[in-house]
């Protein structure tokens, strides 16, 4: 007897014609058994292929991301209100004036935030940075004229710079102790200290820049452009109180880009540059650190306005509007493990480039203070 399943067409040898193959028919039961096993094999293969595709590159631990709310700031709130209320106005609402007013209020608060930042940047530049730059240029110019007697050139700003090879070190002692201490407080005379402060300041700005970048990718690229507001949102199937953004109209994307993302980016870049300039011009190493902390509130202005000026209902509505994630699936790759550290690399690269190449607080800086201070000024104990 034969108990094992046999092939659909089994080769058999005819006793009358040895060596000639003939087809042997199988029973219907055998066919059914083989069909079920074939289906199970196909399903198993399909599941394995799917798992392999999801873990492409390493074959393990794919991280599926869900729809996420926008950032809780004045910008995330404004985008949420525009999307929600435009859809409501198109589909029909019992309070059209309320919703139109909320859209207008969102745009006005964005303009207020940008205007307030621009106002503060202007006055920080004129009232704080400009006097600090003039003060440090004057102090360093006098130092150069003293240390390089009759061997100086003028910068584009009209301040003295010594000619290398003609420094008279003994002239440092002609300065009184207060003048020596003041000139040794020039931040550029302690470059690694200044670089570390600028690095931290730039990291603070990079929090905002990363939020801008990820918001732009999620809303303008990952979210498809749809022809009608009917295709913009749909309720979450799992939780009725959540709303998913499935698409944005071209007008919505234009408003988000023009009124939110572009002004926000410009203000942030100006703020970062102005902050670096002010910190470099601050005559006093302790004040450099304190001024860096003071600058942070300009970056946090969007959160301050959001927490103070936005109602509880609108904050909840912002939290419950979900948009597409940055990636649908985070695969186990080198990039997904370490890509965020690019922001830190950019920050340290900018701090180094600014101090050694880009800064114009002290153009043609000679790097000739630190060695004199180390040689002639007394140092206190470490601890």
ABEGO torsion letter per residue (X at the ends): XBABBBBABBBBBBAABBGBBBBBBBBAAAAAAAAAAAAAAAAAAAAAAAAAAAABGAGBGBBBBBBBBBBBBAAAAAAAAAAAAAAAAAAEBABAAAAAAAAAAAAAAAAAAAAAAAAAAAAAAAAAAAAAAAAAAAAAAAAAAAABBGBBBBBAAGBBBBBBGABBAAAAAABBAAAAAAAAABAAABAAAAAAAAAAAAAAAAAAAAAAAAAAAAAAAABBBBABAAAABBBBAABAABBBBABBBAAAAAAAAAAAAAAAAAAAAAAAAAAAAAAAABBEAAAAAAAAAAAAAAAAAAAAAAAAABBAAAAAAAAABBBBBABABBBBBAAAAAAAAAAAAAAAAAAAAAAAAABAABBGBAGAAAAAAAAABBBBBAX
